[in-house]
């Protein structure tokens, strides 16, 4: 009994339209024929037939390449577009830049320590200010600062 191997990855299978060709291949071969055949008949009268045939093949070759060539699932025009982008459109020197999260965390920790020190100092100052005037060692402590006699507000 005969069997047909079925590939595991069915995404790489292309739908065939006619003559076991995809729609892309039919369009590209048709464009090649529209450009190459009239060129052959125009050149055949002025140069030898073998040279006209060779020129026709050279003119049609890019169309065949666009129809058939594919690398890593990308057609030829995408590959050419990527090459042009890298070679001509992007800057030649691309500096590697990252965000140093460790330095940001260190800076945040330093700032937290500063804030905690300020808060602690204020808390101790407030606590020291609350103990003034309270009994310490059995007697009341008074504020030694002279009081200013202020004018009454009207």
PyMOL commands that place a pseudoatom at each C-alpha (Angstrom):
pseudoatom trace, name=CA, resn=UNK, resi=1, chain=A, elem=C, hetatm=0, pos=[0.000, 0.000, 0.000]
pseudoatom trace, name=CA, resn=UNK, resi=2, chain=A, elem=C, hetatm=0, pos=[1.419, 3.385, -1.019]
pseudoatom trace, name=CA, resn=UNK, resi=3, chain=A, elem=C, hetatm=0, pos=[1.589, 6.290, 1.373]
pseudoatom trace, name=CA, resn=UNK, resi=4, chain=A, elem=C, hetatm=0, pos=[2.339, 9.994, 1.070]
pseudoatom trace, name=CA, resn=UNK, resi=5, chain=A, elem=C, hetatm=0, pos=[4.534, 11.693, 3.679]
pseudoatom trace, name=CA, resn=UNK, resi=6, chain=A, elem=C, hetatm=0, pos=[2.792, 14.665, 5.277]
pseudoatom trace, name=CA, resn=UNK, resi=7, chain=A, elem=C, hetatm=0, pos=[5.036, 17.403, 6.696]
pseudoatom trace, name=CA, resn=UNK, resi=8, chain=A, elem=C, hetatm=0, pos=[4.586, 18.239, 10.369]
pseudoatom trace, name=CA, resn=UNK, resi=9, chain=A, elem=C, hetatm=0, pos=[4.575, 21.994, 9.770]
pseudoatom trace, name=CA, resn=UNK, resi=10, chain=A, elem=C, hetatm=0, pos=[1.689, 22.762, 7.413]
pseudoatom trace, name=CA, resn=UNK, resi=11, chain=A, elem=C, hetatm=0, pos=[2.298, 26.542, 7.466]
pseudoatom trace, name=CA, resn=UNK, resi=12, chain=A, elem=C, hetatm=0, pos=[5.097, 26.188, 4.903]
pseudoatom trace, name=CA, resn=UNK, resi=13, chain=A, elem=C, hetatm=0, pos=[2.794, 24.615, 2.328]
pseudoatom trace, name=CA, resn=UNK, resi=14, chain=A, elem=C, hetatm=0, pos=[1.681, 27.142, -0.286]
pseudoatom trace, name=CA, resn=UNK, resi=15, chain=A, elem=C, hetatm=0, pos=[-1.632, 27.013, -2.100]
pseudoatom trace, name=CA, resn=UNK, resi=16, chain=A, elem=C, hetatm=0, pos=[-1.189, 26.111, -5.773]
pseudoatom trace, name=CA, resn=UNK, resi=17, chain=A, elem=C, hetatm=0, pos=[-3.470, 27.904, -8.237]
pseudoatom trace, name=CA, resn=UNK, resi=18, chain=A, elem=C, hetatm=0, pos=[-2.731, 26.472, -11.677]
pseudoatom trace, name=CA, resn=UNK, resi=19, chain=A, elem=C, hetatm=0, pos=[-0.058, 24.237, -13.242]
pseudoatom trace, name=CA, resn=UNK, resi=20, chain=A, elem=C, hetatm=0, pos=[1.293, 23.563, -9.758]
pseudoatom trace, name=CA, resn=UNK, resi=21, chain=A, elem=C, hetatm=0, pos=[2.296, 27.254, -9.438]
pseudoatom trace, name=CA, resn=UNK, resi=22, chain=A, elem=C, hetatm=0, pos=[1.364, 29.731, -6.746]
pseudoatom trace, name=CA, resn=UNK, resi=23, chain=A, elem=C, hetatm=0, pos=[-0.396, 32.999, -7.539]
pseudoatom trace, name=CA, resn=UNK, resi=24, chain=A, elem=C, hetatm=0, pos=[2.854, 34.884, -6.958]
pseudoatom trace, name=CA, resn=UNK, resi=25, chain=A, elem=C, hetatm=0, pos=[4.745, 32.682, -9.419]
pseudoatom trace, name=CA, resn=UNK, resi=26, chain=A, elem=C, hetatm=0, pos=[2.066, 33.045, -12.100]
pseudoatom trace, name=CA, resn=UNK, resi=27, chain=A, elem=C, hetatm=0, pos=[2.105, 36.851, -11.782]
pseudoatom trace, name=CA, resn=UNK, resi=28, chain=A, elem=C, hetatm=0, pos=[5.924, 37.055, -11.937]
pseudoatom trace, name=CA, resn=UNK, resi=29, chain=A, elem=C, hetatm=0, pos=[6.225, 34.631, -14.887]
pseudoatom trace, name=CA, resn=UNK, resi=30, chain=A, elem=C, hetatm=0, pos=[3.506, 36.565, -16.721]
pseudoatom trace, name=CA, resn=UNK, resi=31, chain=A, elem=C, hetatm=0, pos=[5.337, 39.865, -16.130]
pseudoatom trace, name=CA, resn=UNK, resi=32, chain=A, elem=C, hetatm=0, pos=[8.565, 38.266, -17.366]
pseudoatom trace, name=CA, resn=UNK, resi=33, chain=A, elem=C, hetatm=0, pos=[6.834, 37.108, -20.549]
pseudoatom trace, name=CA, resn=UNK, resi=34, chain=A, elem=C, hetatm=0, pos=[5.223, 40.546, -21.104]
pseudoatom trace, name=CA, resn=UNK, resi=35, chain=A, elem=C, hetatm=0, pos=[8.632, 42.250, -20.842]
pseudoatom trace, name=CA, resn=UNK, resi=36, chain=A, elem=C, hetatm=0, pos=[10.945, 39.618, -22.388]
pseudoatom trace, name=CA, resn=UNK, resi=37, chain=A, elem=C, hetatm=0, pos=[9.105, 38.343, -25.481]
pseudoatom trace, name=CA, resn=UNK, resi=38, chain=A, elem=C, hetatm=0, pos=[8.492, 41.774, -27.117]
pseudoatom trace, name=CA, resn=UNK, resi=39, chain=A, elem=C, hetatm=0, pos=[12.100, 42.719, -26.319]
pseudoatom trace, name=CA, resn=UNK, resi=40, chain=A, elem=C, hetatm=0, pos=[13.291, 39.575, -28.134]
pseudoatom trace, name=CA, resn=UNK, resi=41, chain=A, elem=C, hetatm=0, pos=[11.308, 40.413, -31.279]
pseudoatom trace, name=CA, resn=UNK, resi=42, chain=A, elem=C, hetatm=0, pos=[12.523, 44.026, -31.247]
pseudoatom trace, name=CA, resn=UNK, resi=43, chain=A, elem=C, hetatm=0, pos=[16.184, 42.987, -30.879]
pseudoatom trace, name=CA, resn=UNK, resi=44, chain=A, elem=C, hetatm=0, pos=[16.038, 40.019, -33.299]
pseudoatom trace, name=CA, resn=UNK, resi=45, chain=A, elem=C, hetatm=0, pos=[16.113, 42.210, -36.391]
pseudoatom trace, name=CA, resn=UNK, resi=46, chain=A, elem=C, hetatm=0, pos=[19.151, 44.305, -35.383]
pseudoatom trace, name=CA, resn=UNK, resi=47, chain=A, elem=C, hetatm=0, pos=[21.409, 41.751, -33.610]
pseudoatom trace, name=CA, resn=UNK, resi=48, chain=A, elem=C, hetatm=0, pos=[21.950, 37.999, -34.050]
pseudoatom trace, name=CA, resn=UNK, resi=49, chain=A, elem=C, hetatm=0, pos=[19.173, 35.762, -32.724]
pseudoatom trace, name=CA, resn=UNK, resi=50, chain=A, elem=C, hetatm=0, pos=[21.392, 34.073, -30.077]
pseudoatom trace, name=CA, resn=UNK, resi=51, chain=A, elem=C, hetatm=0, pos=[22.376, 37.478, -28.651]
pseudoatom trace, name=CA, resn=UNK, resi=52, chain=A, elem=C, hetatm=0, pos=[18.711, 38.594, -28.620]
pseudoatom trace, name=CA, resn=UNK, resi=53, chain=A, elem=C, hetatm=0, pos=[17.800, 35.382, -26.784]
pseudoatom trace, name=CA, resn=UNK, resi=54, chain=A, elem=C, hetatm=0, pos=[20.582, 35.929, -24.246]
pseudoatom trace, name=CA, resn=UNK, resi=55, chain=A, elem=C, hetatm=0, pos=[19.463, 39.538, -23.580]
pseudoatom trace, name=CA, resn=UNK, resi=56, chain=A, elem=C, hetatm=0, pos=[15.840, 38.358, -23.240]
pseudoatom trace, name=CA, resn=UNK, resi=57, chain=A, elem=C, hetatm=0, pos=[16.875, 35.779, -20.631]
pseudoatom trace, name=CA, resn=UNK, resi=58, chain=A, elem=C, hetatm=0, pos=[18.909, 38.394, -18.728]
pseudoatom trace, name=CA, resn=UNK, resi=59, chain=A, elem=C, hetatm=0, pos=[15.938, 40.793, -18.683]
pseudoatom trace, name=CA, resn=UNK, resi=60, chain=A, elem=C, hetatm=0, pos=[13.540, 38.049, -17.544]
pseudoatom trace, name=CA, resn=UNK, resi=61, chain=A, elem=C, hetatm=0, pos=[15.876, 36.684, -14.840]
pseudoatom trace, name=CA, resn=UNK, resi=62, chain=A, elem=C, hetatm=0, pos=[14.906, 39.202, -12.099]
pseudoatom trace, name=CA, resn=UNK, resi=63, chain=A, elem=C, hetatm=0, pos=[11.238, 38.281, -12.564]
pseudoatom trace, name=CA, resn=UNK, resi=64, chain=A, elem=C, hetatm=0, pos=[12.100, 34.597, -12.170]
pseudoatom trace, name=CA, resn=UNK, resi=65, chain=A, elem=C, hetatm=0, pos=[14.111, 35.388, -9.049]
pseudoatom trace, name=CA, resn=UNK, resi=66, chain=A, elem=C, hetatm=0, pos=[11.190, 37.315, -7.523]
pseudoatom trace, name=CA, resn=UNK, resi=67, chain=A, elem=C, hetatm=0, pos=[8.911, 34.354, -8.320]
pseudoatom trace, name=CA, resn=UNK, resi=68, chain=A, elem=C, hetatm=0, pos=[11.089, 31.521, -7.019]
pseudoatom trace, name=CA, resn=UNK, resi=69, chain=A, elem=C, hetatm=0, pos=[13.657, 32.738, -4.475]
pseudoatom trace, name=CA, resn=UNK, resi=70, chain=A, elem=C, hetatm=0, pos=[12.696, 32.605, -0.831]
pseudoatom trace, name=CA, resn=UNK, resi=71, chain=A, elem=C, hetatm=0, pos=[14.934, 32.480, 2.235]
pseudoatom trace, name=CA, resn=UNK, resi=72, chain=A, elem=C, hetatm=0, pos=[13.688, 31.875, 5.789]
pseudoatom trace, name=CA, resn=UNK, resi=73, chain=A, elem=C, hetatm=0, pos=[10.121, 32.342, 4.598]
pseudoatom trace, name=CA, resn=UNK, resi=74, chain=A, elem=C, hetatm=0, pos=[10.801, 35.810, 3.159]
pseudoatom trace, name=CA, resn=UNK, resi=75, chain=A, elem=C, hetatm=0, pos=[10.451, 36.600, -0.548]
pseudoatom trace, name=CA, resn=UNK, resi=76, chain=A, elem=C, hetatm=0, pos=[13.230, 38.333, -2.467]
pseudoatom trace, name=CA, resn=UNK, resi=77, chain=A, elem=C, hetatm=0, pos=[11.764, 41.860, -2.270]
pseudoatom trace, name=CA, resn=UNK, resi=78, chain=A, elem=C, hetatm=0, pos=[11.682, 41.705, 1.548]
pseudoatom trace, name=CA, resn=UNK, resi=79, chain=A, elem=C, hetatm=0, pos=[15.299, 40.501, 1.600]
pseudoatom trace, name=CA, resn=UNK, resi=80, chain=A, elem=C, hetatm=0, pos=[16.343, 43.342, -0.740]
pseudoatom trace, name=CA, resn=UNK, resi=81, chain=A, elem=C, hetatm=0, pos=[14.375, 45.841, 1.362]
pseudoatom trace, name=CA, resn=UNK, resi=82, chain=A, elem=C, hetatm=0, pos=[16.200, 44.671, 4.505]
pseudoatom trace, name=CA, resn=UNK, resi=83, chain=A, elem=C, hetatm=0, pos=[19.593, 44.904, 2.783]
pseudoatom trace, name=CA, resn=UNK, resi=84, chain=A, elem=C, hetatm=0, pos=[18.877, 48.454, 1.555]
pseudoatom trace, name=CA, resn=UNK, resi=85, chain=A, elem=C, hetatm=0, pos=[17.675, 49.468, 5.025]
pseudoatom trace, name=CA, resn=UNK, resi=86, chain=A, elem=C, hetatm=0, pos=[20.838, 48.151, 6.687]
pseudoatom trace, name=CA, resn=UNK, resi=87, chain=A, elem=C, hetatm=0, pos=[23.330, 49.348, 4.062]
pseudoatom trace, name=CA, resn=UNK, resi=88, chain=A, elem=C, hetatm=0, pos=[21.990, 52.781, 3.148]
pseudoatom trace, name=CA, resn=UNK, resi=89, chain=A, elem=C, hetatm=0, pos=[19.204, 54.012, 5.435]
pseudoatom trace, name=CA, resn=UNK, resi=90, chain=A, elem=C, hetatm=0, pos=[20.415, 53.149, 8.940]
pseudoatom trace, name=CA, resn=UNK, resi=91, chain=A, elem=C, hetatm=0, pos=[23.354, 54.904, 10.554]
pseudoatom trace, name=CA, resn=UNK, resi=92, chain=A, elem=C, hetatm=0, pos=[26.656, 53.106, 10.085]
pseudoatom trace, name=CA, resn=UNK, resi=93, chain=A, elem=C, hetatm=0, pos=[27.600, 53.261, 13.743]
pseudoatom trace, name=CA, resn=UNK, resi=94, chain=A, elem=C, hetatm=0, pos=[24.919, 52.229, 16.191]
pseudoatom trace, name=CA, resn=UNK, resi=95, chain=A, elem=C, hetatm=0, pos=[26.060, 52.694, 19.782]
pseudoatom trace, name=CA, resn=UNK, resi=96, chain=A, elem=C, hetatm=0, pos=[24.935, 50.063, 22.220]
pseudoatom trace, name=CA, resn=UNK, resi=97, chain=A, elem=C, hetatm=0, pos=[22.840, 51.717, 24.890]
pseudoatom trace, name=CA, resn=UNK, resi=98, chain=A, elem=C, hetatm=0, pos=[21.117, 50.095, 27.814]
pseudoatom trace, name=CA, resn=UNK, resi=99, chain=A, elem=C, hetatm=0, pos=[19.315, 51.290, 30.884]
pseudoatom trace, name=CA, resn=UNK, resi=100, chain=A, elem=C, hetatm=0, pos=[21.411, 50.422, 33.913]
pseudoatom trace, name=CA, resn=UNK, resi=101, chain=A, elem=C, hetatm=0, pos=[18.723, 49.367, 36.370]
pseudoatom trace, name=CA, resn=UNK, resi=102, chain=A, elem=C, hetatm=0, pos=[21.310, 48.500, 39.006]
pseudoatom trace, name=CA, resn=UNK, resi=103, chain=A, elem=C, hetatm=0, pos=[22.554, 52.117, 39.067]
pseudoatom trace, name=CA, resn=UNK, resi=104, chain=A, elem=C, hetatm=0, pos=[18.963, 53.350, 39.340]
pseudoatom trace, name=CA, resn=UNK, resi=105, chain=A, elem=C, hetatm=0, pos=[18.335, 51.031, 42.293]
pseudoatom trace, name=CA, resn=UNK, resi=106, chain=A, elem=C, hetatm=0, pos=[21.556, 52.191, 43.982]
pseudoatom trace, name=CA, resn=UNK, resi=107, chain=A, elem=C, hetatm=0, pos=[20.551, 55.832, 43.523]
pseudoatom trace, name=CA, resn=UNK, resi=108, chain=A, elem=C, hetatm=0, pos=[17.072, 55.138, 44.923]
pseudoatom trace, name=CA, resn=UNK, resi=109, chain=A, elem=C, hetatm=0, pos=[18.580, 53.369, 47.939]
pseudoatom trace, name=CA, resn=UNK, resi=110, chain=A, elem=C, hetatm=0, pos=[20.904, 56.324, 48.585]
pseudoatom trace, name=CA, resn=UNK, resi=111, chain=A, elem=C, hetatm=0, pos=[17.982, 58.750, 48.363]
pseudoatom trace, name=CA, resn=UNK, resi=112, chain=A, elem=C, hetatm=0, pos=[15.935, 56.579, 50.732]
pseudoatom trace, name=CA, resn=UNK, resi=113, chain=A, elem=C, hetatm=0, pos=[18.790, 56.619, 53.258]
pseudoatom trace, name=CA, resn=UNK, resi=114, chain=A, elem=C, hetatm=0, pos=[18.997, 60.424, 53.020]
pseudoatom trace, name=CA, resn=UNK, resi=115, chain=A, elem=C, hetatm=0, pos=[15.262, 60.814, 53.519]
pseudoatom trace, name=CA, resn=UNK, resi=116, chain=A, elem=C, hetatm=0, pos=[15.272, 58.390, 56.453]
pseudoatom trace, name=CA, resn=UNK, resi=117, chain=A, elem=C, hetatm=0, pos=[18.158, 60.306, 58.068]
pseudoatom trace, name=CA, resn=UNK, resi=118, chain=A, elem=C, hetatm=0, pos=[16.293, 63.620, 57.690]
pseudoatom trace, name=CA, resn=UNK, resi=119, chain=A, elem=C, hetatm=0, pos=[13.070, 62.128, 59.067]
pseudoatom trace, name=CA, resn=UNK, resi=120, chain=A, elem=C, hetatm=0, pos=[14.916, 60.566, 61.999]
pseudoatom trace, name=CA, resn=UNK, resi=121, chain=A, elem=C, hetatm=0, pos=[16.690, 63.852, 62.781]
pseudoatom trace, name=CA, resn=UNK, resi=122, chain=A, elem=C, hetatm=0, pos=[13.359, 65.753, 62.700]
pseudoatom trace, name=CA, resn=UNK, resi=123, chain=A, elem=C, hetatm=0, pos=[11.723, 63.107, 64.868]
pseudoatom trace, name=CA, resn=UNK, resi=124, chain=A, elem=C, hetatm=0, pos=[14.525, 63.327, 67.424]
pseudoatom trace, name=CA, resn=UNK, resi=125, chain=A, elem=C, hetatm=0, pos=[14.332, 67.117, 67.372]
pseudoatom trace, name=CA, resn=UNK, resi=126, chain=A, elem=C, hetatm=0, pos=[10.579, 66.997, 67.962]
pseudoatom trace, name=CA, resn=UNK, resi=127, chain=A, elem=C, hetatm=0, pos=[10.984, 64.437, 70.697]
pseudoatom trace, name=CA, resn=UNK, resi=128, chain=A, elem=C, hetatm=0, pos=[13.652, 66.583, 72.367]
pseudoatom trace, name=CA, resn=UNK, resi=129, chain=A, elem=C, hetatm=0, pos=[11.365, 69.609, 72.105]
pseudoatom trace, name=CA, resn=UNK, resi=130, chain=A, elem=C, hetatm=0, pos=[8.516, 67.709, 73.790]
pseudoatom trace, name=CA, resn=UNK, resi=131, chain=A, elem=C, hetatm=0, pos=[10.661, 66.753, 76.802]
pseudoatom trace, name=CA, resn=UNK, resi=132, chain=A, elem=C, hetatm=0, pos=[11.549, 70.357, 77.582]
pseudoatom trace, name=CA, resn=UNK, resi=133, chain=A, elem=C, hetatm=0, pos=[9.488, 71.650, 80.464]
pseudoatom trace, name=CA, resn=UNK, resi=134, chain=A, elem=C, hetatm=0, pos=[8.723, 68.160, 81.780]
pseudoatom trace, name=CA, resn=UNK, resi=135, chain=A, elem=C, hetatm=0, pos=[10.103, 66.777, 84.981]
pseudoatom trace, name=CA, resn=UNK, resi=136, chain=A, elem=C, hetatm=0, pos=[13.563, 65.322, 84.606]
pseudoatom trace, name=CA, resn=UNK, resi=137, chain=A, elem=C, hetatm=0, pos=[15.212, 63.721, 87.626]
pseudoatom trace, name=CA, resn=UNK, resi=138, chain=A, elem=C, hetatm=0, pos=[12.436, 64.851, 89.937]
pseudoatom trace, name=CA, resn=UNK, resi=139, chain=A, elem=C, hetatm=0, pos=[12.386, 68.534, 89.052]
pseudoatom trace, name=CA, resn=UNK, resi=140, chain=A, elem=C, hetatm=0, pos=[10.877, 70.565, 86.272]
pseudoatom trace, name=CA, resn=UNK, resi=141, chain=A, elem=C, hetatm=0, pos=[13.135, 71.850, 83.562]
pseudoatom trace, name=CA, resn=UNK, resi=142, chain=A, elem=C, hetatm=0, pos=[12.424, 75.313, 82.280]
pseudoatom trace, name=CA, resn=UNK, resi=143, chain=A, elem=C, hetatm=0, pos=[13.207, 76.815, 78.964]
pseudoatom trace, name=CA, resn=UNK, resi=144, chain=A, elem=C, hetatm=0, pos=[16.313, 78.934, 79.426]
pseudoatom trace, name=CA, resn=UNK, resi=145, chain=A, elem=C, hetatm=0, pos=[15.612, 81.111, 76.433]
pseudoatom trace, name=CA, resn=UNK, resi=146, chain=A, elem=C, hetatm=0, pos=[14.492, 84.620, 77.243]
pseudoatom trace, name=CA, resn=UNK, resi=147, chain=A, elem=C, hetatm=0, pos=[10.897, 85.362, 76.304]
pseudoatom trace, name=CA, resn=UNK, resi=148, chain=A, elem=C, hetatm=0, pos=[10.230, 88.353, 74.190]
pseudoatom trace, name=CA, resn=UNK, resi=149, chain=A, elem=C, hetatm=0, pos=[7.404, 90.474, 75.225]
pseudoatom trace, name=CA, resn=UNK, resi=150, chain=A, elem=C, hetatm=0, pos=[5.497, 90.928, 72.051]
pseudoatom trace, name=CA, resn=UNK, resi=151, chain=A, elem=C, hetatm=0, pos=[3.032, 93.608, 71.185]
pseudoatom trace, name=CA, resn=UNK, resi=152, chain=A, elem=C, hetatm=0, pos=[-0.589, 92.743, 71.131]
pseudoatom trace, name=CA, resn=UNK, resi=153, chain=A, elem=C, hetatm=0, pos=[-2.214, 92.347, 67.832]
pseudoatom trace, name=CA, resn=UNK, resi=154, chain=A, elem=C, hetatm=0, pos=[-5.236, 94.410, 67.120]
for i in range(1, 154): cmd.bond("trace and resi %d" % i, "trace and resi %d" % (i + 1))
show_as sticks, trace
zoom trace
